[in-house]
Amino acid sequence: MEKSEIVKQIIDANKTFFENYFSMMVMFQDQTEDIWEKFIGQAPGMDEENKKIMEQWISLYKQSRENFKKAVDNGYAKAEAFFDYNAILEFQEQNEKIFNSFLSQADWMPQDFRKAAEEVASTYKKSRDEFKKYVDENINRVNDFVSHANKPKTKLKRKK
């Protein structure tokens, strides 16, 4: 199995866990809200102003909960995009080919412009290689985590 496929499965598993947890939390909060509304409706001495305050509080809470969900979903989307680096590498390779094609016509360029263009190409290649190395290292860390997670746990004996 490819490293990117393992990372995608890990992200999907975490995302599914979060979705299940979040929907369960929403269900409990909605049930609590129903109980609370029944309590407020039957409570003696609860005037309309207090009821409005409670409704505003519940509305704010729901809005904050949805904002949190959107932020988490956005984080998962960014993680998936980061680890889908094959598309980024293809884009970089295409840019490199275009740039090399441009540099191959260097005969008509002034000497100082050609030198600057070659320095840019060198910097670009170095940055691309560093990015690929960084992503590969992080994917290897994920693989190490997965391989350690599947190993049986051994109990350590304490020394007396």
QUISULQUI-V348038 format. One record per pair of residues at least 12 apart in sequence whose C-alpha atoms are under 8 Angstrom apart, sorted by sequence separation. I is the first residue (numbers start at 1). GAP is how many residues later the second one is. D is the distance in whole Angstrom. If there is no record, write none. Layout:
BEGIN
I_GAP_D, I_GAP_D
END
This chain:
BEGIN
103_14_7, 103_15_7, 99_22_7, 33_25_8, 96_25_8, 96_29_8, 92_36_7, 89_43_8, 85_50_8, 83_52_8, 15_61_7, 11_65_7, 11_68_8, 11_69_7, 8_72_7, 8_75_8, 7_76_7, 4_79_7, 4_80_7, 7_132_7, 4_135_7, 7_135_7, 3_136_6, 3_137_8, 6_137_8, 3_140_7
END
